[in-house]
Amino acid sequence: MTLPPASAGFALLAARPSDFESLLALRLRAMRDSLERIGRYDERRARERLAETFDPALTQHIVVDGERVGFMVLTITLHSMRLNHFYIDPTHQRRGIGHQVMVWICAEADRKQLPVELMALKHSRANRFYLRHGFAAVGEGEWDIDYVREPLWPSVRAVRNMWRAFQARDWSAARRLMRDDMASVWWTSGERFETADAFIQAQALYPEGWTIRLIECERLEDGRVMSLVRVDHAPQVFYATSFFKVDDGLIIGIDEYWATAEAPPAWRTPEANAGLVRFDAMDDPRAVPP
């Protein structure tokens, strides 16, 4: 495993067999609230579960400023990366350490073109954390949820970079991601931009005050890239589902479908439909800056 650079904001230190008890104590501190919330806090079971996968050769202390603040167990095979354990001590949480480590893990996965697999306890705050970092729930057991993050294809990276450039209002950077003859169709308004320059001009002229939140960006089996973004532009909120054609790292075609967020009609209520639950769509952990 390649060690993180100094600029990553943390270091990794190999564990020793004698570290088991201290690692177990850290795991219990990190998971206690979540486990007690569902009535599953059991120190004996926690010990057995950690012992099942404890391998000092694969276990790394997470070190910040010379202090051990967490640990992880990351297994790398020819076909995947498996994050069996990942904990930050509660006294060091909410400082961005977990984010820094996960960004590095995802970058390593992209470099190796490997998916990252992991499992998170149901109802734990960790679920929102993994969703924010591009993981998708692919399975569910009695107590846990299985997640996978697929590596970014070059075509996906081009689309993500486009949305990032849009949010930064860096129109030159966005334009460099597009072939000159790129065509874009806005189907909901019946508009077609026949060149990349025309498309970029429309973005630059759009009335200010908007913020982009990227919800999904995935490569489809036919090679296209699908993205879903939320555009917050008070007092309205819009969703854009876009399908991109990318060739040799350049966007050559876009089909977009826009929708306006709105309240459900008066007839559609939880009282009238026992299986309906209202929720706050703005509280989507996947919706992050591009």
C-alpha positions as CSV (number, residue, x, y, z in Angstrom):
1,M,0.0,0.0,0.0
2,T,1.3,3.4,-0.9
3,L,1.7,5.7,2.1
4,P,-0.1,9.1,2.1
5,P,2.1,12.1,1.3
6,A,2.8,14.7,4.0
7,S,0.3,17.0,2.4
8,A,-2.5,14.6,3.2
9,G,-2.8,15.9,6.8
10,F,-2.2,12.5,8.4
11,A,0.2,9.6,8.5
12,L,-0.2,5.9,8.8
13,L,1.7,3.7,11.3
14,A,1.7,0.0,11.1
15,A,0.1,-1.8,14.1
16,R,1.7,-4.4,16.2
17,P,0.1,-7.6,17.8
18,S,0.4,-5.9,21.2
19,D,-1.8,-3.0,20.0
20,F,-5.0,-5.2,20.0
21,E,-6.4,-4.0,23.4
22,S,-5.9,-0.3,22.7
23,L,-7.5,-0.7,19.3
24,L,-10.4,-2.5,20.8
25,A,-10.9,0.2,23.3
26,L,-10.8,2.9,20.6
27,R,-13.4,0.9,18.5
28,L,-15.7,0.7,21.5
29,R,-15.4,4.4,22.2
30,A,-16.1,5.2,18.5
31,M,-19.1,2.9,18.2
32,R,-20.7,3.0,21.6
33,D,-23.4,5.7,20.9
34,S,-24.5,4.0,17.7
35,L,-24.6,0.5,19.2
36,E,-26.4,1.6,22.3
37,R,-29.0,3.4,20.1
38,I,-30.1,0.1,18.7
39,G,-29.5,-2.0,21.8
40,R,-26.4,-3.8,20.4
41,Y,-23.6,-2.6,22.6
42,D,-21.8,-5.7,23.7
43,E,-18.1,-5.6,24.6
44,R,-17.7,-9.4,24.2
45,R,-19.2,-9.4,20.7
46,A,-17.1,-6.3,19.8
47,R,-14.0,-8.1,20.9
48,E,-14.8,-11.2,18.9
49,R,-15.6,-9.2,15.7
50,L,-12.4,-7.3,15.8
51,A,-10.4,-10.4,16.6
52,E,-11.9,-12.1,13.5
53,T,-10.2,-9.6,11.1
54,F,-7.3,-8.3,13.2
55,D,-4.1,-8.7,11.2
56,P,-1.3,-6.3,12.3
57,A,0.1,-6.4,8.8
58,L,-3.1,-4.8,7.5
59,T,-3.9,-2.6,10.4
60,Q,-2.8,1.0,10.3
61,H,-2.9,3.6,13.1
62,I,-4.0,7.0,11.8
63,V,-1.6,9.6,13.2
64,V,-2.0,13.4,13.3
65,D,0.7,15.6,14.7
66,G,2.4,12.6,16.2
67,E,-0.8,11.5,18.0
68,R,-2.7,8.3,17.2
69,V,-6.3,9.4,16.6
70,G,-7.8,6.3,14.9
71,F,-7.1,3.2,12.9
72,M,-8.2,1.3,9.8
73,V,-7.9,-2.1,8.3
74,L,-7.6,-1.9,4.5
75,T,-7.2,-5.0,2.4
76,I,-6.2,-4.6,-1.2
77,T,-6.6,-7.5,-3.7
78,L,-6.5,-7.7,-7.5
79,H,-10.2,-7.0,-7.7
80,S,-11.1,-4.6,-4.8
81,M,-10.1,-2.7,-1.8
82,R,-12.0,-3.7,1.4
83,L,-12.2,-1.3,4.4
84,N,-13.0,-3.7,7.2
85,H,-12.5,-1.2,10.0
86,F,-12.3,2.6,10.1
87,Y,-12.6,4.5,13.3
88,I,-11.6,8.0,14.5
89,D,-11.5,8.5,18.3
90,P,-14.5,10.6,19.4
91,T,-12.2,13.1,21.0
92,H,-10.8,13.8,17.5
93,Q,-13.9,13.6,15.5
94,R,-15.5,16.6,13.6
95,R,-12.1,17.9,12.7
96,G,-12.1,16.6,9.1
97,I,-9.6,13.8,9.8
98,G,-12.0,11.1,8.6
99,H,-12.6,13.1,5.5
100,Q,-8.9,13.5,4.7
101,V,-8.3,9.7,5.2
102,M,-11.3,8.8,3.0
103,V,-10.2,11.3,0.2
104,W,-6.8,9.5,0.2
105,I,-8.4,6.0,0.1
106,C,-10.6,7.0,-2.8
107,A,-7.7,8.6,-4.7
108,E,-5.8,5.3,-4.2
109,A,-8.8,3.3,-5.5
110,D,-9.0,5.6,-8.6
111,R,-5.3,5.2,-9.2
112,K,-5.6,1.4,-9.0
113,Q,-9.0,1.4,-10.7
114,L,-10.5,-0.7,-7.9
115,P,-13.8,-0.5,-6.1
116,V,-13.9,0.2,-2.4
117,E,-16.1,-2.1,-0.3
118,L,-17.2,-1.6,3.3
119,M,-20.0,-2.3,5.7
120,A,-21.6,0.3,8.1
121,L,-24.0,-0.2,11.1
122,K,-27.5,0.8,10.4
123,H,-28.6,4.2,11.9
124,S,-25.0,5.2,12.4
125,R,-23.8,8.7,11.4
126,A,-21.2,6.8,9.4
127,N,-23.9,6.1,6.7
128,R,-24.2,9.8,5.9
129,F,-20.4,10.1,5.8
130,Y,-20.0,7.3,3.3
131,L,-22.8,8.6,1.1
132,R,-21.2,12.0,1.0
133,H,-18.0,10.4,-0.3
134,G,-19.7,8.7,-3.2
135,F,-20.5,5.2,-1.8
136,A,-23.7,3.5,-2.8
137,A,-25.7,1.1,-0.7
138,V,-25.7,-2.3,-2.5
139,G,-27.0,-4.7,0.2
140,E,-28.6,-4.8,3.6
141,G,-28.5,-7.2,6.5
142,E,-30.3,-7.3,9.8
143,W,-27.8,-4.8,11.4
144,D,-25.5,-3.5,8.7
145,I,-25.6,-1.9,5.2
146,D,-23.1,-2.9,2.5
147,Y,-21.5,-0.1,0.5
148,V,-19.4,0.1,-2.7
149,R,-17.7,3.0,-4.3
150,E,-16.7,2.4,-7.9
151,P,-13.5,3.9,-9.2
152,L,-13.8,7.1,-11.3
153,W,-13.4,6.5,-15.0
154,P,-11.7,9.3,-17.0
155,S,-15.1,10.2,-18.5
156,V,-16.7,10.5,-15.1
157,R,-13.8,12.7,-13.9
158,A,-14.3,15.0,-16.9
159,V,-18.0,15.4,-16.0
160,R,-17.3,16.0,-12.3
161,N,-14.6,18.6,-13.3
162,M,-17.2,20.3,-15.5
163,W,-19.6,20.7,-12.6
164,R,-16.8,21.8,-10.3
165,A,-15.8,24.5,-12.9
166,F,-19.4,25.7,-13.2
167,Q,-19.7,26.1,-9.4
168,A,-16.4,28.1,-9.4
169,R,-17.6,30.2,-12.4
170,D,-14.4,29.2,-14.1
171,W,-15.8,29.2,-17.6
172,S,-12.4,28.8,-19.3
173,A,-11.7,25.6,-17.4
174,A,-15.2,24.2,-18.2
175,R,-14.7,25.1,-21.9
176,R,-11.4,23.2,-22.1
177,L,-13.3,20.0,-21.1
178,M,-15.4,20.2,-24.3
179,R,-14.8,19.5,-27.9
180,D,-15.5,22.6,-30.1
181,D,-18.5,21.0,-31.9
182,M,-20.1,19.7,-28.6
183,A,-23.9,19.7,-28.9
184,S,-26.2,20.1,-25.9
185,V,-29.9,19.7,-25.8
186,W,-32.2,21.0,-23.0
187,W,-35.2,18.8,-23.6
188,T,-37.6,20.4,-21.1
189,S,-37.3,23.9,-22.7
190,G,-36.7,22.8,-26.3
191,E,-33.3,24.4,-26.8
192,R,-30.2,23.1,-28.6
193,F,-26.7,24.5,-28.3
194,E,-24.7,23.5,-31.4
195,T,-21.3,24.5,-30.2
196,A,-19.4,24.4,-26.9
197,D,-19.0,28.2,-27.0
198,A,-22.7,28.7,-27.2
199,F,-23.3,26.3,-24.3
200,I,-20.7,28.0,-22.1
201,Q,-22.1,31.4,-22.9
202,A,-25.5,30.4,-21.7
203,Q,-24.0,29.2,-18.4
204,A,-22.1,32.4,-17.9
205,L,-25.2,34.5,-18.6
206,Y,-27.4,32.6,-16.2
207,P,-28.7,34.9,-13.5
208,E,-26.5,34.8,-10.4
209,G,-27.3,33.4,-6.9
210,W,-27.1,29.7,-7.7
211,T,-25.3,26.9,-5.9
212,I,-24.7,23.4,-7.4
213,R,-24.9,20.2,-5.4
214,L,-23.7,17.1,-7.1
215,I,-25.8,14.1,-6.1
216,E,-24.7,11.3,-8.5
217,C,-22.2,10.9,-11.3
218,E,-21.9,7.4,-12.8
219,R,-20.7,5.7,-15.9
220,L,-23.4,3.8,-17.7
221,E,-22.9,0.4,-19.4
222,D,-23.2,2.0,-22.8
223,G,-20.3,4.3,-22.0
224,R,-22.3,7.5,-21.4
225,V,-22.0,9.3,-18.0
226,M,-25.1,10.2,-16.1
227,S,-25.1,13.0,-13.5
228,L,-27.8,14.3,-11.2
229,V,-27.3,17.7,-9.7
230,R,-29.4,20.0,-7.5
231,V,-29.3,23.7,-8.2
232,D,-30.3,25.9,-5.3
233,H,-31.4,29.2,-6.7
234,A,-33.6,31.0,-4.1
235,P,-36.5,30.9,-3.9
236,Q,-36.5,27.9,-6.2
237,V,-34.7,24.5,-6.3
238,F,-34.0,22.6,-9.5
239,Y,-32.8,19.2,-10.4
240,A,-30.9,18.4,-13.6
241,T,-30.5,14.9,-14.9
242,S,-27.8,14.9,-17.6
243,F,-26.4,12.3,-20.0
244,F,-22.9,13.0,-21.3
245,K,-21.0,11.5,-24.3
246,V,-17.3,11.7,-23.6
247,D,-14.5,10.9,-26.2
248,D,-10.8,10.9,-25.4
249,G,-11.4,13.0,-22.2
250,L,-13.5,15.6,-23.9
251,I,-17.3,16.1,-23.6
252,I,-18.9,15.8,-27.0
253,G,-22.6,15.7,-26.3
254,I,-25.1,16.5,-23.4
255,D,-28.8,15.7,-23.1
256,E,-30.3,17.4,-20.1
257,Y,-33.7,17.2,-18.4
258,W,-34.6,19.8,-15.8
259,A,-37.2,19.6,-13.1
260,T,-38.4,22.1,-10.5
261,A,-38.7,21.0,-6.8
262,E,-42.2,21.5,-5.5
263,A,-44.4,20.5,-2.7
264,P,-46.7,17.5,-3.3
265,P,-50.3,18.1,-4.2
266,A,-52.9,18.4,-1.5
267,W,-54.5,15.0,-2.2
268,R,-51.2,13.1,-1.6
269,T,-50.8,13.0,2.2
270,P,-49.5,10.4,4.7
271,E,-53.0,10.4,6.2
272,A,-54.5,9.3,2.9
273,N,-51.7,6.7,2.2
274,A,-50.4,4.7,5.1
275,G,-47.3,3.8,3.1
276,L,-46.3,7.4,2.4
277,V,-43.7,9.3,4.5
278,R,-42.7,12.9,4.0
279,F,-39.1,13.9,4.3
280,D,-36.8,17.0,3.8
281,A,-35.3,16.5,0.3
282,M,-32.8,19.3,1.1
283,D,-31.3,17.0,3.8
284,D,-29.7,14.7,1.2
285,P,-26.2,13.5,2.4
286,R,-25.3,12.7,-1.2
287,A,-25.7,16.4,-2.3
288,V,-22.2,17.8,-2.0
289,P,-20.2,20.5,-3.7
290,P,-18.9,19.1,-7.0
